[in-house]
Amino acid sequence: MAAAEAMIGFPQAYLESKEVKETSSLVTELCRHFYTQGWVSGTGGSITIKVHDASIPKPDQLIVMSPSGVQKERMQPEDMYILSPNGSVISAPSPKPYPNKLPKCTDCAPLFMKVCFFFFSHLTTASLFGAYEMRNAGAVIHSHGMESCLVTMLNPQAKEFRITHMEMIKGIQGHGYYDELVVPIIENTAYENELTDSLTKAIIAYPKATAVLVRNHGVYIWGDSWIHAKTQAECYHYLFDAAIKLHQLGLDAASPEHGPIQRAIHSQNQTESTRRCIVLDIEGTTTPITFVTDVLFPYARENVGKHLNLMYDTAETQEDIKLLRSQVEEDLRQGVTGAVPVPHADEGKDEVIAAMVSNVEAMIKADRKITALKELQGHIWRTGFQCNELKSVVFEDVTDALEKWHSSGTKVYIYSSGSRLAQRLLFGNTTYGDLRKYLSGFFDTTIGNKKESKSYKEITETLGVDDPSEILFVTDVYQEATAAKAAGLEAIISIRPGNASLPENHGFKTVTSFSQI
């Protein structure tokens, strides 16, 4: 390799270390593999990986990057560029004789670095290395795979790729089978380094994204390690291909049932969009309050001890106990009524369970909307539904409305203080059957408190909706409607039997049935 321009704290000997050599060999191996997949053919595409070294903090680790304009399937470890944490070239490959081209650092470098160090340096002024700066990535893959190009052409006006209810979505960070995967699409430019600004904006606008599509070009995918990035890249390409084939069949990849594509309805003066989203509360909106207070809560309260005793040694229950212990410690500091200390695990299983039961009963009695309680309740209710001891109830107008909205192409989501697991259980086990086929996703308090406007802003960003007024939120709680309205959403208050009374002159539209929406 050529002499380093600036060692930036790394001695020459380190460039010849086992860690750097292994990473260079890995990039070579992956390029050959990706070539067989059609992702880096014609010298296109690139891979960059951080040199994992436990003795060096991740933000300070070196970066190995494949060169530009070379036959990716013929590269050798010595052909790699070694970059400093801030993107400076500290070691470049030596030129090879004709007909090989002179080595060149990939044009993708400015984009790669925008992802990797976000949590440490957030939007530095350096134009280099987008993927690394903004997402703390350990590896970034740039693919020119045919499916990643074609999927951006299905709708030339679309700014996002969307798909839901596909098994491979589970391979994407932070997503499950029932979630809607949203990938931003940016427009292509003549030179890749000119994409830096638009990539930066996309990463900011979609904080949960692990990929950005470039129309008529390809895709950038990142992960916290090379294994994570590779796994996600394989899942993304599978999903892109599935969406293309569904489209060819006239089916909608973004709808839970993958039914026929719903076209926009054109009238004389306007186009009525079918992309509007509806977000629904559960208790007092889709489901009677009495079902929650008289059925679900008592079931959880009566079975918490039994559940903890039977499942105590499982990883899931230990995580539930950890979350509850942390919440109880905070409650004790705040002087919350009913909170009792939880013994250390060494003091015995029975003692821990007894304290947990006491705290959970107090939390349920106070109807607290806290994640630790909701996670445990969801796990207890799961057993109840699986054993057919529970059957959920929704108002009779809910099923018809969900079916109507789904048929019109409207995306429907749930936002409840209950865990996402509990929400799926409730809608998957109703007296009207499994209603999850009509739902595109679920939000719980991990996204924020339902009475805070920032939670609804986060939902808007997650759904990728430019204008929050295109989202309708339906709830029975005045404070939640107020918070949603402050975030720019349209809000309607549900009037159902047993719901709390509203303030006079509250200013919101109300409905007593979903048929009125």
MIDO-356579 format. One record per atom (N, C-alpha, C): residue in one letter; y, z, x. Coordinates in pm, whole numbers, plus 50000, padded with zeros to 5 digits. Example, Ala and Ser with C-alpha at 12.3 -4.5 7.8 and 13.67 -1.06 7.14 Angstrom:
# MIDO-356579
A494315078051319 A495505078051230 A496705078051320 S497755070851285 S498945071451367 S500035078751290 
# end
This chain:
# MIDO-356579
M498805000050083 M500005000050000 M501255000050087 A502334994750033 A503594994150108 A504155008150125 A505045009750221 A505655022850247 A506445027450128 A506465040350106 A507195045849991 A508675044650012 E509395041749902 E510855041149907 E511435055149905 A510845063749824 A511355077449812 A510205086249770 M509835095749853 M508655103749826 M508895114149718 I510135118249694 I510485127249584 I509535139149578 G509335145649693 G508555157849694 G507065155749715 F506585143149718 F505165140449738 F504965134649877 P504225141449964 P503965136150098 P503105123650093 Q503185115450198 Q502405103150204 Q500915105950187 A500455117050241 A499035120350233 A498585122050088 Y499495126650002 Y499095128749862 Y498815115549792 L499505104749836 L499255091749776 L497855086649806 E497235092349908 E495865088749943 E494875099249896 S495345108349812 S494485119349768 S493425114649671 K492435123249650 K491345120449556 K491885117949416 E492875126049373 E493415124849238 E494065111249214 V494865106749310 V495545093949295 V494555082349299 K493585083249391 K492585072549402 K491725071549276 E491345083049221 E490505082949100 E491275077148982 T492575080348973 T493375075048863 T493565060048878 S493765055348999 S493915040849023 S492625033448988 S491495039449023 S490205033248989 S490005033148838 L490455043748771 L490315044648626 L491135033748557 V492365031648602 V493205021048543 V492525007548559 T491955005248677 T491234992648702 T490074990948606 E489295001648590 E488135001248501 E488544998648356 L489605005448311 L490055003648173 L490614989648150 C491324984148248 C491854970648233 C490724960548215 R489644962348290 R488504953348274 R487884954748136 H487774967048091 H487204969447958 H488104963547849 F489404965847860 F490324960847759 F490414945647760 Y490174939747878 Y490154925147887 Y489044919647799 T487884926047800 T486764921447717 T487064923247568 Q487994932247535 Q488394934347396 Q489484924547352 G490024916847447 G491094907547414 G492464914047408 W492614925947464 W493874933247457 W494814929747573 V494264925547688 V495104923047806 V494774909447868 S494474899647784 S494144886347835 S495424878947873 G495264868247950 G496414860147990 G497434867948071 T497004877648144 T497804886748229 T498704895948146 G498614895348013 G499474903647928 G498964917847917 G499774926447857 G499404940347836 G499474948547964 S499304961647948 S499384970348064 S498834984148029 I498494991548133 I498015005348118 I498715013948222 T499105025748180 T499685035248274 T499135049148243 I498785056448349 I498145069548333 I498765079448431 K498995091448385 K499475101948475 K498325106948563 V498655110448686 V497665115748779 V497435130448745 H496295133248686 H496015147148646 H495735155648770 D496535165848785 D496385175348895 D496785188948842 A495815197848826 A496075210848765 A497095219148842 S497305215948970 S498255223649050 S499695218949032 I499885207848957 I501225202148938 I501545202048789 P502705207448747 P503075207048604 P503085192648553 K502705190748429 K502585177248374 K503855168848389 P505055174748367 P506265166448381 P506505161548522 D505865168148621 D506095164648761 D504975156248822 Q503995152448742 Q502865144848794 Q503235130348818 L502575124348917 L502785110248947 L502185101548837 I502575088848838 I502125079348736 I501555067048806 V500395062748760 V499765050448811 V499915039748704 M500465028148744 M500745017448648 M500155004348698 S499524997048606 S498984983948642 S500144974148663 P499994964648753 P501074955048781 P501164944348672 S502254936848676 S502514926448577 S502104912848631 G501694903948538 G501444889948573 G500214887548657 V499254896648651 V498034894948730 V496824894348636 Q495724889148687 Q494494888648610 Q493944902848598 K494074908648480 K493734922848463 K492264925748492 E491394915948468 E489964918548489 E489574917848636 R490474913348724 R490174911948867 R490914922148954 M491634931048891 M492424940648970 M491544950349045 Q492074955249156 Q491434965449238 Q492324977849242 P491784989449276 P492595001749279 P493835000449368 E493734992949478 E494874991649569 E495974982749510 D495734976449395 D496754967949332 D497714975749244 M497524988749231 M498334996749140 M499685000649200 Y500655002649111 Y501935008649147 Y501825023749127 I502415031349219 I502505045849205 I503975049249182 L504235056049072 L505605059049032 L505845074049034 S507085077649061 S507485091649056 S507635095948911 P507775108948885 P507945113548747 P509145107448675 N510185103448751 N511365097548686 N511325082348684 G510225076448729 G510055062048718 G510345054148843 S510725060548953 S510985053149077 S509665048749139 V509645036749194 V508455031649263 V508375038449399 I507305045949422 I507165052549553 I506045046249635 S505255037549571 S504235030249645 S503905017449569 A504025006049637 A503774993249574 A502614986149643 P501874977849572 P500744970649633 P501244959949732 S500434957149832 S500784946749930 S500534932949870 P501334922949910 P501144909349858 P499784903749897 K499234895049810 K497994888149839 K498274873449862 P497404866549937 P497664852449969 P497614843449846 Y498214831649857 Y498204821549752 Y496754818849711 P496514816849581 P497474814349472 P497934826849398 N497654838549453 N498084850749385 N499604851749386 K500144857149275 K501584859349266 K501964871849344 L503254872649379 L503744884849443 L503634896349342 P503264908349388 P503154919749296 P504494922849230 K504414926849104 K505614929949027 K505314941748935 C506224951348934 C506074962648842 C506294957648700 T505434961548610 T505444956048474 T506794957348405 D507124947148326 D508344947548244 D508274958648139 C507054963848116 C506884974348016 C507374987948065 A507654989148197 A507975002248253 A509065009748176 P510185003248139 P511195010748065 P510685016247933 L509725009147872 L509205013847744 L508195024847763 F507335023447864 F506345033747889 F506995047347908 M508055047847982 M508625060748019 M509355067647906 K509705060347800 K510395066547688 K509495075947608 V508205075447630 V507305083747552 V506945096847621 C506895097147752 C506155107847819 C506815121447833 F508105122447857 F508665135547889 F509585141047781 F509415136947658 F510345140547551 F510555155547539 F509495163147542 F509625177347517 F510285184547635 F510405177747749 F510975184247866 F512395179347896 S512635166147874 S513945161047913 S514675154047800 H514065152047687 H514595145947565 H515745136147585 L515385123647581 L516375112847586 L517275113147709 T516655112547825 T517435111647947 T518155098347951 T519165097448036 T519945085048042 T519215074048117 A518185077548194 A517455067148266 A516805057648167 S516925044848191 S516335035048100 S514835033748121 L514335038848235 L512935037048266 L512045046348186 F510895041048150 F509755048848107 F509855055847973 G510095048047870 G510225053447735 G509075061547685 A507885056847702 A506745063847643 A506575077647702 Y506855079347830 Y506625092247893 Y507725102347865 E508975098047861 E510075107547842 E510045114047707 M509665106647601 M509905111447465 M508675116847394 R507495115547450 R506315120347379 R505365128347466 N505765132047587 N504905140247671 N503525134047685 A503475120847693 A502185114047698 A501545115447834 G500215115047835 G499465114847959 G499015100847993 A499055091847894 A498675077947915 A499305069347807 V499665056947844 V500245047447749 V499525034147767 I499125028247655 I498435015347656 I499295005147582 H499534993747646 H500244982747581 H499254971447560 S498964968347434 S497974958247400 S498624945947339 H498074934347376 H498434921747313 H497304917047221 G496494926347173 G495374922847087 G495824914646968 M495024904646931 M495394895746822 M495674903246692 E494844913546661 E495044920746536 E496354928446534 S496794933446650 S498054940846656 S499254931446640 C499054918846668 C500104908846649 C500134903946504 L498964900246452 L498884894446318 L499274904446210 V498944917246230 V499214927046125 V500714928446098 T501544925246197 T502994925946177 T503524913946102 M502684903646084 M503114891446017 M502724891045869 L501934900845824 L501504900845685 L502704901345591 N503724908945631 N504984909545556 N506114908945657 P506734897445676 P507764895845779 P508954905245764 Q509154910745642 Q510284919945619 Q509904934645639 A508624937445649 A508174951345657 A508624957745788 K509074970045779 K509464977845896 K508394988045935 E507304987945858 E506224997545882 E504874991045851 F503854995845919 F502484992945882 F501925005545816 R501265003945701 R500735015345627 R499285012745589 I498475023345598 I497085022445555 I496605036545522 T495685037645428 T495175050845389 T493715049545347 H493055061145334 H491675061845288 H490755052545367 M490805053745499 M489885046745589 M489365056945689 E488075056845715 E487455067045799 E488095067845938 M488455056445996 M488975056346133 M490365062446145 I491025065146032 I492315072046039 I492135085846101 K490945091646086 K490675104946141 K490775105146293 G490705093346355 G490825092546501 G492255092446550 I493225092546458 I494635092546494 I495165106846485 Q495855111246587 Q496345124946595 Q497105129146469 G496705140646414 G497405146346300 G497095140046166 H496045131846158 H495735124846034 H494285127445990 G494105127645858 G492795128745798 G492535116945708 Y491355116445651 Y490925105145569 Y491885102445454 Y492385113045390 Y493235111245272 Y494705108845306 D495065109745433 D496455108045472 D496815093245480 E498095090545468 E498605076945488 E499115075745631 L498565066345704 L499015063845841 L500195054145836 V501285057945901 V502485049545904 V502835046546049 V502915033746083 V503285029346218 V504555020946209 P505625024946278 P506855016946273 P506655003246339 I507404993446289 I507394979846345 I508804976646393 I508934972746519 I510234968546572 I510174953546601 E511344947346608 E511394932846630 E511254929446778 N510634918346805 N510394914046942 N511674908547006 T511714908447137 T512814902447213 T512224893247320 A513084885447382 A512614875947483 A512014882947604 Y512564894747638 Y512094902347754 Y511734916547710 E510584921247761 E510084934147714 E511024945747746 N511724944947860 N512594956247894 N513784957447798 E513994947047714 E515074947647615 E514654955147489 L513374958847483 L512864966147366 L513144981147373 T513654985847487 T513785000247509 T514565007347399 D515715001847360 D516555008547260 D515865009447125 S515254998347081 S514594998646951 S513365007446953 L512655007947065 L511505016947077 L511965031447069 T513065034447138 T513605048047135 T513945052246993 K514605043446918 K514985046746781 K513755048846693 A512725040746715 A511495042146636 A510805055346665 I510775059446790 I510115072046827 I510855083946766 I512185083046765 I512985093846704 I512785094146553 A512775082346490 A512685081546344 A511295085346292 Y510285083946377 Y508905086946336 Y508315097146434 P508705109646421 P508305119846520 P506815122146530 K506055118446428 K504605120746432 K503835108346476 A504535097446503 A503865085046540 A503285085946681 T502145079446700 T501555078146834 T501405063346871 A502125054946798 A502105040646826 A503345034046767 V503775023046828 V504845014746775 V504395000246787 L504424992946675 L504104978846675 L505344970546708 V505144959446778 V506224950046807 V505844936846740 R506674932346647 R506324920546566 R506064908346654 N504994901146619 N504594888846690 N504304891246838 H503994903546875 H503854906847017 H502634915547044 G502634927846994 G501544937047025 G501864951146983 V501324960947057 V501494974847018 V501514983747142 Y502304994547135 Y502315005047236 Y501655017347175 I500685022947245 I499925034447196 I499865044947305 W500045057647267 W500025068147368 W499205080147322 G498805088147420 G498075100447392 G498315110347504 D497895122947483 D498165133047585 D497245131747706 S496225123147697 S495355120247810 S494875105847794 W494225100547899 W493745086747889 W492645085547785 I491835096047769 I490775095647668 I491375095247529 H492395103547507 H493055103947376 H493725090547347 A494415084847445 A495095072047425 A494085060947397 K492995060647472 K491965050347453 K491315051647316 T490985063947277 T490355066047145 T491275061347033 Q492545065047043 Q493495060946940 Q493685045746940 A493715039747057 A493885025147065 A492745018146994 E491525023147012 E490385017046945 E490485018746793 C490915030546751 C491065032946606 C492175024446547 Y493315023546617 Y494425015346568 Y493995000646553 H493334995246653 H492934981146645 H491924978946532 Y491034988446511 Y490104987646399 Y490874987346266 L491854996346252 L492624997246128 L493494984846106 F494074979546214 F494844967146202 F493944955746152 D492774954846211 D491824944346171 D491384946146026 A491134958745986 A490734961545848 A491844957445750 A493084960545785 A494214957145698 A494354942045683 I494154934745791 I494244920145785 I493164914545693 K491944919645707 K490844914645625 K491014918545479 L491514930645454 L491794934645316 L492864925445255 H493884922345334 H494954913545287 H494394899745253 Q493494894745334 Q492894881745308 Q492124881645175 L491604893445138 L490884894845012 L491814897944895 G493124898844925 G494094902144821 G494114916844786 L493634925344878 L493554939644853 L494594947144936 D495054958444884 D496144966244943 D495584977345031 A495784976445162 A495304986645254 A496024999845238 A497224999445179 A498055011545169 A497815019345040 S496935014544953 S496645021944830 S495295028844845 P495145040844788 P493905048444805 P492645040944764 E492735032844656 E491555025644608 E491415011844671 H492425007744751 H492454994444810 H492264983844702 G493024985644592 G492974976144482 G493824963944511 P493964955144412 P494754942844430 P496184945944474 I496714937644561 I498084939344610 I499054938244495 Q499954948144484 Q500954948144378 Q502224941244429 R502584930544365 R503784923144405 R505014929244341 A506164927244403 A507424931844343 A507654924444213 I508214931344113 I508474925643982 I509904920143979 H510034907243960 H511354900843964 H511924899443823 S513144904043805 S513834901943679 S515034892843707 Q515814890143605 Q516924880743622 Q517964886043719 N518194899043720 N519294904443799 N518854913243915 Q517564916843920 Q517194926244026 Q515714924944058 T515354930844170 T513954931944209 T513574946544203 E512554949444123 E512124963244109 E511064966144214 S511354974844309 S510424977744417 S509254985944367 T508064983044418 T506884990944384 T506585001344493 R507485002944587 R507215011644701 R507775025644683 R508385028744571 R508965041844550 R507905052644555 C508255064044611 C507305075144626 C507625086244526 I506595092844478 I506735104544394 I506005116044463 V506685127344476 V506105139344536 V506015149944427 L504825155444407 L504585164844299 L504265178744350 D504845188744288 D504435202644304 D503145204444223 I502445215444242 I501215217844167 I501425228344058 E501605240944099 E501655252144004 E502845250643910 G502585249543780 G503645248043682 G504135233743667 T503545224343743 T503945210243736 T502765201443697 T501735201543780 T500515194043744 T499475203243683 T499595216143713 T498555225843679 T499175238243615 P498555243543511 P499115255643448 P499205267343546 I500295274643538 I500455286443622 I499295296043601 T498815296943477 T497735306343446 T496455303143522 F496195290243551 F495005286943627 F495075292743768 V496275292343825 V496455297643960 V496415312943959 T497165318943865 T497285333643865 T496055340643807 D495405334143709 D494295340843640 D492925336443687 V492865325443763 V491565320543808 V491475320143962 L492355312144025 L492255310344170 L492545323144247 F493675329444218 F494025341544293 F492985352644278 P492525355644154 P491485365944141 P490195362244214 Y489825349544213 Y488605345444283 Y488735348144432 A489895344544489 A490095347044631 A490105361944661 R490785369544577 R490875384144598 R489495390644589 E488695386644493 E487385392744472 E486355388544577 N486595377344643 N485595372044736 N486015372444883 V487205377544911 V487675377345049 V486765385345142 G486335397245098 G485455405345183 G484125398645207 K483545393245101 K482255386345112 K482365374345205 H483455366645189 H483655354745272 H483805358445419 L484635368145448 L484845372145588 L483565377645650 N482795384945573 N481565390745625 N480535379945658 L480375370045569 L479385359645590 L479795349645699 M481105346945707 M481595336445797 M482295341945920 Y482155354745946 Y482965361646047 Y482895355046185 D481715350746226 D481545345646362 D481875330846378 T482245323946270 T482575309846281 T483965308046342 A484155296746408 A485455293846470 A486555293146366 E486235287646249 E487225286446142 E487715300046096 T486775309246072 T487155322546024 T487875330446132 Q487475328946256 Q488175335846364 Q489615330946376 E489825318046350 E491195312746350 E491975318346231 D491305319646114 D491965325745998 D492375340146029 I491485347546093 I491785361546128 I492935362146228 K492945352946322 K494025352546422 K495375350146355 L495415340646261 L496665337746190 L497115349746106 L496165355946036 L496495367445952 L496945379246037 R496285381446151 R496665392446239 R498105390846286 S498455378446324 S499825375646369 S500825378046257 Q500475373846133 Q501365375946019 Q501525390745989 V500435398245995 V500495412545967 V501355419746070 E501225415846196 E502055422046300 E503525419746272 E503875407746228 E505265404846192 E505675412846069 D504765414145970 D505065421945850 D505335436545883 L504535441945975 L504715455946014 L506065458046081 R506485448246162 R507805449246227 R508915448546124 Q508675440746016 Q509695439145913 Q509605449845804 G508595458445812 G508445469045712 G507995463845577 V507185453245573 V506725447345447 V505755456945378 T505965459045250 T505115468045172 T503685462745166 G502715471645188 G501305467945178 G500675463745308 A501475461545412 A500925457345541 A500305469245613 V499075467545660 V498395478045737 V497905472145868 P497905479745976 P497485474446107 P496045469346103 V495805458646177 V494455453046188 V493865457446321 P492735464446320 P492135469146446 P491775457546537 H491685460446665 H491235450446761 H489775447346735 A489335435446770 A487955431346745 A486945440746807 D487315446846919 D486405456146987 D486105468546905 E486935471446808 E486735483346727 E485715481346616 G485205469246602 G484125466846508 G484475457146398 K483495449146359 K483645438946256 K484055445046121 D483365455946081 D483635461945950 D485065466945939 E485575472746048 E486935478046047 E487955466746036 V487695455846107 V488595444346101 V488615438445960 I487435436745902 I487345430745768 I488025439645664 A487815452745674 A488435461845577 A489955460745580 A490525460045701 A491975458745714 A492455445145662 M491665434845689 M492025421545641 M492035421045488 V491015426845427 V490935426945281 V492145434045221 S492515445345280 S493665452945230 S494955444745238 N495145438145350 N496355430045368 N496365417845276 V495225411145263 V495145399245177 V495405402945031 E494845414044986 E495085418344848 E496565420844824 A497245427044921 A498685429644907 A499475416644907 M499075407244989 M499765394344995 M499605386544864 I498375386544810 I498135379544684 I498915386044571 K498925399344568 K499655406544464 K501125403044466 A501675401344587 A503095398044602 A503355382944589 D502285375044570 D502385360544558 D503175354544674 R502755358244794 R503475353544913 R503045339344949 K504035331144985 K503795317045018 K503765315645170 I502735320745232 I502645320645378 I501385313245421 T501505306045532 T500425297345578 T499145305045605 A499235316745668 A498035324345703 A497195327545580 L497845331845473 L497135335145350 L496575322445285 K497375311945280 K496965299745211 K495765293045280 E495715293845412 E494585288145484 E493285295345446 L493305308545448 L492115316345412 L491735313945267 Q492705314045176 Q492405311445036 Q491725297845017 G492215287845088 G491615274545077 G490145274645116 H489825282045222 H488435282745268 H487565290145168 I488115300445105 I487355307845002 I487155299044880 W488195292044837 W488085283344719 W487115271844744 R487065267044869 R486125256244900 R484695260244865 T484335272544900 T483005277544866 T482825278044715 G483865282644644 G483785283344498 G483575269944433 F484295259644480 F484125246244424 F482765240444460 Q482325242844584 Q481025237544626 Q479885243744547 C480045256244507 C479005263244431 C479185261544280 N480155253144240 N480455250844098 N480855263644025 E481405273044100 E481945285144039 E483395283143997 L484015272344045 L485385269044012 L485475254643963 K486335252143868 K486665238643822 K488155238543793 S488895229743857 S490345230243846 S490845223743717 V492035227943677 V492635223343552 V493965216443582 V494195204943519 V495505198443523 V495915195543379 F497205194343357 F497685191043223 F497165177243182 E496945175443052 E496285163343004 E497075150643031 D498385151743050 D499205139743075 D499185135543222 V498655144243308 V498705141643452 V497835129843492 T496615129543442 T495685118943482 T496225105143445 D496705103743323 D497245090743279 D498435086443364 A499305096143396 A500485092843477 A500085088543617 L499145095943678 L498695092343812 L498095078343814 E497305075343713 E496685062043705 E497745051243686 K498745054043604 K499815044243579 K500615041743706 W501025052543774 W501805051043897 W501005043644004 H499745047144013 H498885040644112 H498775025644084 S498595022143958 S498465007943920 S499745000143948 S500895006843939 S502175000143963 S502524999244111 G501685005344195 G501955005044339 G502795016444389 T503125026044304 T503915037644344 T503035047544420 K503495051944535 K502735061544615 K503035075644565 V501985083344544 V502125097044494 V501575106744598 Y502375117144625 Y502005127444723 Y502095141144657 I501435150844718 I501485164644671 I502175173144776 Y503055182044731 Y503695191844820 Y503585205444753 S502755214044812 S502495226944752 S502425237644860 S502655250144821 S502525261144915 S501075263744951 G500125258944868 G498715259844902 G498385250545017 S497365253945095 S496995245645209 S496575231745164 R496605222345257 R496195208745223 R494715208445179 L493915216945241 L492515218045199 L492435222345053 A493195232645018 A493185237644879 A493665226744782 Q494665219044822 Q495175208444736 Q494095197844711 R493405193944819 R492355183844804 R491215189044715 L490885201844733 L489845207744650 L490245207644502 L491505211144477 L491975211944339 L491905198244271 F492445188044336 F492475174744273 F491145167444283 G490265172044370 G488955165844382 G487935171544287 N488275182544217 N487305189444131 N487935193343998 T488575183943931 T489225187043804 T488285184343687 T488675189143572 T487895186543451 T487955171843412 Y488865164143474 Y488975149743449 Y488315141643562 G487655148643653 G487005141843765 G487835142643893 D487495134443990 D488165134244120 D489425125644110 L490595131944122 L491875124944110 L492475121144245 R491785124344352 R492345121544485 R492505106544510 K491775098244437 K491905083744455 K493285078744417 Y494045086744342 Y495395082844301 Y496465088344395 L496065096344493 L497025103244578 L497005097644720 S498195096144778 S498305090144911 S498405100345023 G498645113044990 G498755123045096 G499125136645042 F499065146545130 F499305160445092 F500195167245195 F501145175345147 F502015183345233 F501875198045194 D501895206845295 D501895221245266 D503005227945345 T502975241145354 T504095248345416 T504145246645568 T503145240145628 T503265237245771 T504405227545798 I504835220145695 I505975211045712 I507295218145684 G507215230245626 G508425238045601 G508385245145467 N509275254745452 N509415262345328 N509915253145216 K509345254645098 K509675245744987 K511085247844932 K511725258644970 K513075261344921 K514135258045026 E513715250945133 E514655246945239 E514765231745243 S515985226745249 S516215212245242 S515615204845362 K515515211745477 K514985205045596 K513515201045576 S512805208145489 S511415204545461 S511345190845394 Y512265188045307 Y512275175345235 Y512775164045324 K513635167345419 K514045157445519 K512865153645607 E512045163545640 E510855161045721 E509865152245643 I509715154845515 I508835146545432 I509345132245426 T510665130645411 T511265117345408 T510965109745537 E511105116545651 E510825110145780 E509355106745792 T508495115745747 T507065113445756 T506645101445671 L507235100045554 L506905088845466 L507555075845513 G508515076845606 G509155064845659 G510075058045560 V510665066045470 V511565060545369 V513005061145422 D513675049745426 D515035049345478 D516025056645387 D515885054645257 D516785060645159 D516045071745085 P516375084445111 P515645095545047 P515725095344895 S516735088544838 S516855088044692 S515735079844630 E514975072444713 E513835064944663 E512615073944640 I512735086644678 I511655096244657 I512015105244539 L511105106244445 L511275115344332 L510415127744355 F511035139544345 F510315152144358 F510305159144224 V509105162944178 V508955169844050 V508415183744075 T509125193944024 T508745207844047 T509185216143928 D508635228243918 D509055237343812 D510035247843863 V510335247443994 V511155257844056 V512555252544085 Y513555259044030 Y514955254644043 Y515375254144190 Q515025264344268 Q515445264644409 Q514835253144488 E513595249344454 E512965238044522 E513655224944485 A513985223344360 A514695211344316 A516055210344384 T516725221744399 T518035222144465 T517905218044611 A516875223044679 A516675219644820 A516355204744835 A515535199444747 A515195185244753 A516435176544729 K517245180544632 K518465173044603 K519415173244722 A519495184744789 A520385185744907 A519935176545018 A518635173345021 A518105164245123 A518215149645080 G518755147344962 G518985133644916 G517935128344821 L516895136344789 L515855131844699 L516325132844553 E515735124844467 E515915126844324 E514985138044282 A515445147144200 A514625158544159 A514605159944008 I513435162543955 I513235165343812 I512495178543800 I512885186643702 I512235199543681 I511245198543566 S510035203443592 S508955203143494 S509005215643407 I509035213543277 I509015224543180 I507615225343120 R506885235643158 R505515237443110 R505365251543053 P504355253742969 P504115267242916 P503915277343028 G504625288443019 G504485299043117 G505405297943237 N506155286843248 N507075285343361 N508265294643347 A508875297943460 A510065306543459 A511225299243394 S512135306843336 S513325301043273 S514285295843380 L515105286343341 L516055280143434 L517445285843413 P518285285343518 P519685289543501 P520405280443402 E521375285743334 E522175277343245 E522945267043327 N523135255343270 N523885244643337 N523305241543476 H521975240943485 H521325238543615 H521555224343665 G521845214943576 G522235201543619 G521105191943650 F519845195943626 F518725187043656 F518125181243529 K517605169143539 K516825163443430 K515535171343418 T515065173543296 T513805180743276 T512845172243195 V511545174743215 V510515167943138 V509465178243097 T508855176042983 T507765184642938 T506415177742954 S506455165042995 S505235157243016 S505535146343118 F504545142743198 F504725131943295 F504945118543226 S504575117543099 S504795105143026 S506275102143008 Q507135112443029 Q508575110843016 Q509235106043146 I508445105043252 I508985100543380 I508835085343388 
# end
